[in-house]
Amino acid sequence: MAKVTQKQESPRGNRQEVVGEVVSDKMDKTISVKIFRRVRHAKYGKYLKKTSVFKAHDEKNEAKQGDRVRIQMTRPLSKTKRWRLMEIIERGLQEIEGVQV
């Protein structure tokens, strides 16, 4: 007879979250998000602005270009997609004014 044990539900742990701006929403259920970060130069000590672009999964196609969004790291969803859209923090200028770009 097999022993039945209850599996404890554990949180997924600390997943990395970042805030960035949507630079492209032309793909189906995928957005490109540009992340800005400041890094200190090793020799001169000056702070430089570095950028990275991540592909994020947007299930409902609700994020548009120019929106400020929060994305969270997740398991690989495709060849380049490793992030998931968590929330839209601020709508872009096109959405507020009702202008179609």
Backbone as a printed PyTorch tensor [residue, N CA C, xyz], in Angstrom:
tensor([[[  0.8520,  -1.1670,   0.0000],
         [  0.0000,   0.0000,   0.0000],
         [  0.9040,   1.2380,   0.0000]],

        [[  0.5860,   2.2080,  -0.8620],
         [  1.3970,   3.4280,  -0.9730],
         [  1.0740,   4.3760,   0.1740]],

        [[  2.0870,   5.0260,   0.6430],
         [  1.9230,   5.9830,   1.7230],
         [  1.5210,   7.3270,   1.1370]],

        [[  0.4330,   7.9010,   1.6230],
         [ -0.0740,   9.1710,   1.1120],
         [  0.3930,  10.2870,   2.0390]],

        [[  1.0800,  11.2630,   1.4600],
         [  1.5200,  12.4090,   2.2540],
         [  1.0030,  13.6860,   1.6080]],

        [[  0.7660,  14.6660,   2.4240],
         [  0.3050,  15.9460,   1.8980],
         [  1.5030,  16.7870,   1.5110]],

        [[  1.4370,  17.3340,   0.3320],
         [  2.5160,  18.1920,  -0.1450],
         [  2.2980,  19.6050,   0.3820]],

        [[  3.3290,  20.1700,   0.9670],
         [  3.2410,  21.5260,   1.4960],
         [  3.3390,  22.5200,   0.3400]],

        [[  2.4180,  23.4580,   0.2880],
         [  2.4600,  24.5120,  -0.7200],
         [  3.4920,  25.5550,  -0.2810]],

        [[  4.5380,  25.7150,  -1.0770],
         [  5.5650,  26.6970,  -0.7440],
         [  5.5390,  27.8090,  -1.7890]],

        [[  5.8530,  29.0260,  -1.3610],
         [  5.9190,  30.1100,  -2.3400],
         [  7.0630,  29.8600,  -3.3130]],

        [[  6.9990,  30.4940,  -4.4570],
         [  8.0040,  30.2770,  -5.4860],
         [  9.3380,  30.9320,  -5.1570]],

        [[  9.4260,  31.5710,  -4.0240],
         [ 10.6730,  32.2120,  -3.6580],
         [ 10.7310,  33.6260,  -4.2010]],

        [[ 11.8790,  34.2230,  -4.0900],
         [ 12.0370,  35.5890,  -4.5480],
         [ 12.3610,  35.6020,  -6.0340]],

        [[ 11.4090,  36.0210,  -6.8240],
         [ 11.6250,  36.1570,  -8.2630],
         [ 12.0020,  37.5960,  -8.5520]],

        [[ 12.9510,  37.7710,  -9.4450],
         [ 13.4220,  39.1110,  -9.7690],
         [ 12.3340,  39.8920, -10.5000]],

        [[ 12.0960,  41.1240, -10.0630],
         [ 11.1360,  42.0120, -10.7030],
         [ 11.8380,  43.3010, -11.0830]],

        [[ 11.5180,  43.8240, -12.2620],
         [ 12.0840,  45.0890, -12.7160],
         [ 10.9880,  45.9400, -13.3390]],

        [[ 11.2340,  47.2460, -13.3970],
         [ 10.2910,  48.1840, -13.9970],
         [ 10.9500,  48.7700, -15.2350]],

        [[ 10.1930,  48.8350, -16.3280],
         [ 10.7390,  49.3650, -17.5710],
         [  9.6550,  49.9270, -18.4640]],

        [[ 10.0640,  50.3190, -19.6660],
         [  9.1500,  50.9300, -20.6250],
         [  8.9840,  50.0130, -21.8260]],

        [[  7.7460,  49.8600, -22.2890],
         [  7.4640,  49.0280, -23.4460],
         [  7.9310,  49.7630, -24.7000]],

        [[  8.8240,  49.1220, -25.4630],
         [  9.3200,  49.7350, -26.6940],
         [  8.6970,  49.1080, -27.9310]],

        [[  8.0980,  47.9140, -27.8030],
         [  7.4350,  47.2760, -28.9380],
         [  6.3320,  46.3590, -28.4370]],

        [[  5.1770,  46.4250, -29.1070],
         [  4.0680,  45.5240, -28.7870],
         [  3.5200,  44.8900, -30.0650]],

        [[  4.3520,  44.7640, -31.0850],
         [  3.9020,  44.2890, -32.3910],
         [  3.7350,  42.7740, -32.4650]],

        [[  4.3140,  42.0350, -31.5080],
         [  4.2010,  40.5810, -31.5100],
         [  2.9320,  40.1540, -30.7830]],

        [[  2.4740,  38.9540, -31.0620],
         [  1.2780,  38.4370, -30.4110],
         [  1.6490,  37.8930, -29.0370]],

        [[  1.0390,  38.4530, -27.9920],
         [  1.2370,  38.0440, -26.5950],
         [  2.6710,  38.2370, -26.1110]],

        [[  3.4170,  39.1270, -26.7570],
         [  4.7870,  39.4030, -26.3560],
         [  5.0560,  40.8950, -26.4580]],

        [[  5.7600,  41.4320, -25.4690],
         [  6.1760,  42.8310, -25.5110],
         [  7.6880,  42.8930, -25.2920]],

        [[  8.3140,  43.9360, -25.8240],
         [  9.7260,  44.2020, -25.5670],
         [  9.7870,  45.3340, -24.5550]],

        [[ 10.5280,  45.1150, -23.4780],
         [ 10.6070,  46.0880, -22.3950],
         [ 12.0530,  46.5380, -22.2380]],

        [[ 12.2780,  47.8670, -22.2580],
         [ 13.6150,  48.4300, -22.0800],
         [ 13.7990,  48.7800, -20.6080]],

        [[ 14.9150,  48.2890, -20.0470],
         [ 15.2470,  48.4890, -18.6440],
         [ 16.4610,  49.4060, -18.5650]],

        [[ 16.3890,  50.4280, -17.7170],
         [ 17.5160,  51.3100, -17.4700],
         [ 18.1300,  50.9570, -16.1170]],

        [[ 19.4570,  50.9400, -16.0660],
         [ 20.1420,  50.7270, -14.7950],
         [ 21.4040,  51.5680, -14.7790]],

        [[ 21.8310,  51.9270, -13.5900],
         [ 23.0410,  52.7350, -13.4410],
         [ 24.1560,  51.8560, -12.8980]],

        [[ 25.3120,  51.8640, -13.5740],
         [ 26.4620,  51.0970, -13.1230],
         [ 27.6470,  52.0490, -12.9550]],

        [[ 28.4800,  51.7520, -12.0130],
         [ 29.6370,  52.5960, -11.7260],
         [ 30.8330,  52.1170, -12.5320]],

        [[ 31.5160,  53.0360, -13.1820],
         [ 32.7060,  52.6980, -13.9450],
         [ 33.7990,  52.2450, -12.9860]],

        [[ 34.4850,  51.1440, -13.3070],
         [ 35.4540,  50.5480, -12.3940],
         [ 36.6370,  51.4670, -12.1190]],

        [[ 37.1220,  52.1470, -13.1460],
         [ 38.3220,  52.9680, -12.9740],
         [ 38.0050,  54.4070, -12.5630]],

        [[ 37.0340,  55.0210, -13.2320],
         [ 36.7930,  56.4440, -13.0410],
         [ 35.7020,  56.7620, -12.0250]],

        [[ 34.8900,  55.7870, -11.6790],
         [ 33.8690,  56.0030, -10.6580],
         [ 32.6300,  56.7320, -11.1430]],

        [[ 32.6030,  57.1090, -12.4150],
         [ 31.4390,  57.8100, -12.9610],
         [ 30.3010,  56.8140, -13.1640]],

        [[ 29.0860,  57.2640, -12.9010],
         [ 27.9250,  56.4030, -13.1040],
         [ 27.4510,  56.5040, -14.5440]],

        [[ 27.2500,  55.3600, -15.1770],
         [ 26.8060,  55.2900, -16.5660],
         [ 25.4190,  54.6840, -16.6160]],

        [[ 24.6410,  55.0950, -17.6030],
         [ 23.3070,  54.5340, -17.7870],
         [ 23.3920,  53.3980, -18.8080]],

        [[ 23.0520,  52.2030, -18.3930],
         [ 23.0490,  51.0350, -19.2670],
         [ 21.6050,  50.6250, -19.5310]],

        [[ 21.3520,  50.0790, -20.7000],
         [ 20.0050,  49.6220, -21.0340],
         [ 20.0420,  48.1630, -21.4520]],

        [[ 18.9450,  47.4750, -21.2070],
         [ 18.7460,  46.1020, -21.6500],
         [ 17.3130,  46.0000, -22.1590]],

        [[ 17.0960,  45.1540, -23.1420],
         [ 15.7460,  44.9330, -23.6680],
         [ 15.3810,  43.4740, -23.4250]],

        [[ 14.2590,  43.2610, -22.7340],
         [ 13.7770,  41.9220, -22.4260],
         [ 12.4550,  41.6800, -23.1340]],

        [[ 12.2240,  40.4310, -23.5350],
         [ 10.9320,  40.0260, -24.0770],
         [ 10.0950,  39.4940, -22.9110]],

        [[  8.8500,  39.9490, -22.8210],
         [  7.9710,  39.5430, -21.7230],
         [  6.6470,  39.0270, -22.2750]],

        [[  6.0610,  38.0720, -21.5800],
         [  4.7860,  37.4760, -21.9830],
         [  3.6310,  38.3520, -21.5130]],

        [[  2.7790,  38.7410, -22.4460],
         [  1.6010,  39.5680, -22.1690],
         [  0.3800,  38.7960, -22.6640]],

        [[ -0.2220,  38.0310, -21.7800],
         [ -1.2900,  37.0940, -22.1580],
         [ -2.4740,  37.7700, -22.8370]],

        [[ -2.8830,  38.9440, -22.3530],
         [ -4.0940,  39.5950, -22.8720],
         [ -3.7980,  40.6900, -23.8860]],

        [[ -2.5470,  40.8620, -24.2810],
         [ -2.1460,  41.9220, -25.2150],
         [ -2.6370,  43.2890, -24.7460]],

        [[ -2.4770,  43.5810, -23.4550],
         [ -3.0040,  44.8310, -22.9180],
         [ -1.9680,  45.9430, -22.8280]],

        [[ -0.6730,  45.6350, -22.8070],
         [  0.3560,  46.6660, -22.7360],
         [  0.6320,  47.2270, -24.1210]],

        [[  0.7750,  48.5330, -24.2070],
         [  1.0370,  49.2140, -25.4700],
         [  2.3740,  49.9380, -25.3950]],

        [[  2.8680,  50.3380, -26.5450],
         [  4.1410,  51.0430, -26.6180],
         [  4.0850,  52.3330, -25.8030]],

        [[  5.1170,  52.5780, -25.0040],
         [  5.1730,  53.7640, -24.1580],
         [  4.6930,  53.5400, -22.7370]],

        [[  4.0480,  52.4100, -22.4560],
         [  3.5750,  52.1120, -21.1020],
         [  4.7520,  51.7860, -20.1820]],

        [[  4.5930,  52.1240, -18.9140],
         [  5.5720,  51.7650, -17.8820],
         [  5.0200,  50.5220, -17.1850]],

        [[  5.8030,  49.4290, -17.1870],
         [  5.3040,  48.1440, -16.6990],
         [  6.2780,  47.5110, -15.7190]],

        [[  5.7490,  46.5880, -14.9140],
         [  6.5650,  45.7680, -14.0150],
         [  6.5500,  44.3490, -14.5760]],

        [[  7.7460,  43.7660, -14.7490],
         [  7.8440,  42.3950, -15.2480],
         [  8.5850,  41.5460, -14.2310]],

        [[  8.3100,  40.2380, -14.2630],
         [  8.8930,  39.3090, -13.3050],
         [  9.5480,  38.1610, -14.0510]],

        [[ 10.7070,  37.7220, -13.5730],
         [ 11.4130,  36.6130, -14.1900],
         [ 10.6050,  35.3330, -14.0100]],

        [[ 10.6190,  34.4930, -15.0330],
         [  9.8620,  33.2420, -14.9910],
         [ 10.6490,  32.1580, -15.7300]],

        [[ 10.0740,  30.9930, -15.8410],
         [ 10.7350,  29.9120, -16.5690],
         [ 10.8010,  30.2750, -18.0490]],

        [[ 11.6670,  29.6360, -18.8250],
         [ 11.7210,  29.9430, -20.2620],
         [ 10.3990,  29.6170, -20.9480]],

        [[  9.8310,  30.6180, -21.6180],
         [  8.5670,  30.4390, -22.3240],
         [  8.7820,  30.2460, -23.8190]],

        [[  9.9070,  30.7100, -24.3300],
         [ 10.2800,  30.5060, -25.7260],
         [ 11.7840,  30.6960, -25.8260]],

        [[ 12.2920,  30.8150, -27.0460],
         [ 13.7380,  30.9540, -27.2350],
         [ 14.2890,  32.1940, -26.5390]],

        [[ 13.5650,  33.3000, -26.6030],
         [ 14.0650,  34.5560, -26.0270],
         [ 13.2180,  35.0880, -24.8770]],

        [[ 12.0520,  34.5070, -24.6320],
         [ 11.1230,  35.0440, -23.6320],
         [ 11.3440,  34.3940, -22.2710]],

        [[ 11.7890,  35.2210, -21.2900],
         [ 12.0810,  34.7300, -19.9410],
         [ 11.3910,  35.5540, -18.8690]],

        [[ 10.5140,  36.4550, -19.2480],
         [  9.8560,  37.3700, -18.3140],
         [  8.3540,  37.3280, -18.5300]],

        [[  7.5950,  37.7820, -17.5150],
         [  6.1320,  37.7890, -17.5560],
         [  5.6520,  39.1520, -17.0730]],

        [[  4.6560,  39.6950, -17.7440],
         [  4.0710,  40.9830, -17.3550],
         [  3.2910,  40.8150, -16.0570]],

        [[  3.6050,  41.6490, -15.0550],
         [  2.8980,  41.6010, -13.7860],
         [  1.8030,  42.6660, -13.7220]],

        [[  2.1710,  43.9170, -14.0550],
         [  1.1780,  44.9880, -14.0020],
         [  1.6290,  46.1440, -14.8850]],

        [[  0.6560,  46.9300, -15.2960],
         [  0.9310,  48.1660, -16.0080],
         [  0.8800,  49.2800, -14.9750]],

        [[  2.0120,  49.9290, -14.7480],
         [  2.1010,  50.9570, -13.7170],
         [  1.5200,  52.2700, -14.2230]],

        [[  1.8710,  52.6340, -15.4490],
         [  1.4500,  53.9230, -15.9990],
         [  1.2390,  53.7720, -17.4960]],

        [[  0.1190,  54.3010, -17.9700],
         [ -0.1780,  54.2480, -19.4010],
         [  0.6780,  55.2560, -20.1510]],

        [[  0.9720,  54.9560, -21.4200],
         [  1.7610,  55.8520, -22.2500],
         [  0.9670,  57.0660, -22.6630]],

        [[  1.6360,  58.0120, -23.2780],
         [  1.0220,  59.2650, -23.6860],
         [ -0.0670,  59.0460, -24.7350]],

        [[  0.1130,  58.0460, -25.6140],
         [ -0.8780,  57.7900, -26.6650],
         [ -2.2250,  57.3800, -26.0720]],

        [[ -2.1840,  56.5900, -25.0100],
         [ -3.4210,  56.1150, -24.3740],
         [ -4.1520,  57.2430, -23.6720]],

        [[ -3.4210,  58.1400, -23.0320],
         [ -4.0430,  59.2100, -22.2490],
         [ -4.7490,  60.2090, -23.1510]],

        [[ -4.0760,  60.6240, -24.2320],
         [ -4.6350,  61.6250, -25.1190],
         [ -5.5740,  61.0370, -26.1690]],

        [[ -5.5910,  59.7220, -26.2890],
         [ -6.4510,  59.0850, -27.2870],
         [ -5.9160,  59.1980, -28.6980]],

        [[ -4.6140,  59.4330, -28.8430],
         [ -4.0070,  59.6020, -30.1520],
         [ -3.5790,  58.2390, -30.6750]],

        [[ -3.9080,  57.9360, -31.9080],
         [ -3.4850,  56.6980, -32.5460],
         [ -2.1430,  56.9330, -33.2370]],

        [[ -1.1470,  56.1280, -32.8980],
         [  0.1760,  56.2840, -33.5300],
         [  0.4070,  55.1580, -34.4770]]])
